[in-house]
């Protein structure tokens, strides 16, 4: 397994990487450790009054970990992820 920087991962641009950094996540390895749902929760904790679109954050994290575009995550998995952050 490689340990890419966040912006080397699919779906992760500078803004999302910055939000992950604010939450203490700086690498692929750390994102894998926390997982998509927990990373989303960590960012939400840092920005409680902001609406975080699930496609830009939750699904992007999952896609980054699977090397897929966020829109290609299976619907069942999307539902599992949404339940995990509820």
N, C-alpha and C positions, 0 to 999 in steps of 0.2 A: 504494500500500500504506500502510496506517496503521501506527502504532507504538503500539499499546495497552499499557497497563500489564498485568501478568500476570493480575491478578484480573478484568480485563475480558474475558479469553479464556474460551471454553467449557471446562469441566472443571477450571479452576484456581481453587481457593479460597485462603483465607489460609494454611493450613498448607503446601500444596504451593508456593505463591508464596514462603513463607518458606524452604523447602528450596532452591528455585531461587536465591533471593537469597544464601543461604549459599555456593552454588556459583559465585556471581559473575554470575548471570543475573537481570536486572532488568526486561527489556522483551520485547515480542513480537519485535522485531528481533533481540535477542540470542538468544532461544530459536530463532528461524529459523536464525540463523547456526550454532548448535551442532547443531540437530536433536534429535529425540526420543531417539534411542539415546544420543548423547553426553551429553545433559543427564542422562539416567538414570545413566550411568556416573559423572558428576561427583558426583551426590548419593550414590551408593553409595560412592564414595571417601571422602566426608565422614562416612558412617555405615556403616563396614564390617561391623559386627556386627549390623546391623538387616536384617531381611527387608523388601524393598521390593515390595509387591504390584504386579505389572506393570499391572494394570488401573488402579490409582490413580496410577501414575507414568508408565510408558512409554506406555501407550495414551492416557492423559489428555493427555500432551504432544503426541502425534500428532494427537489429536482437536482440541486447541487450535489447532494449526497448520492444520487442515483445516476448522475451524469445524463440527465434528461431535461428538456425544456419543461417548465412548470405546467404547461398546458397538456403535457403528455402523461401526467400522473393519472393512474387509474382512478375512476370515480369512487370506488370503494375505499381506496387509500385516502383520498381527499376527505371523505366523510369521517374516517377514523381520526385523521389529523384534526379536523374541526371539533370532534368530540373531546379530543385530548386537551384542547385549549379552552373549552367551555367552563 
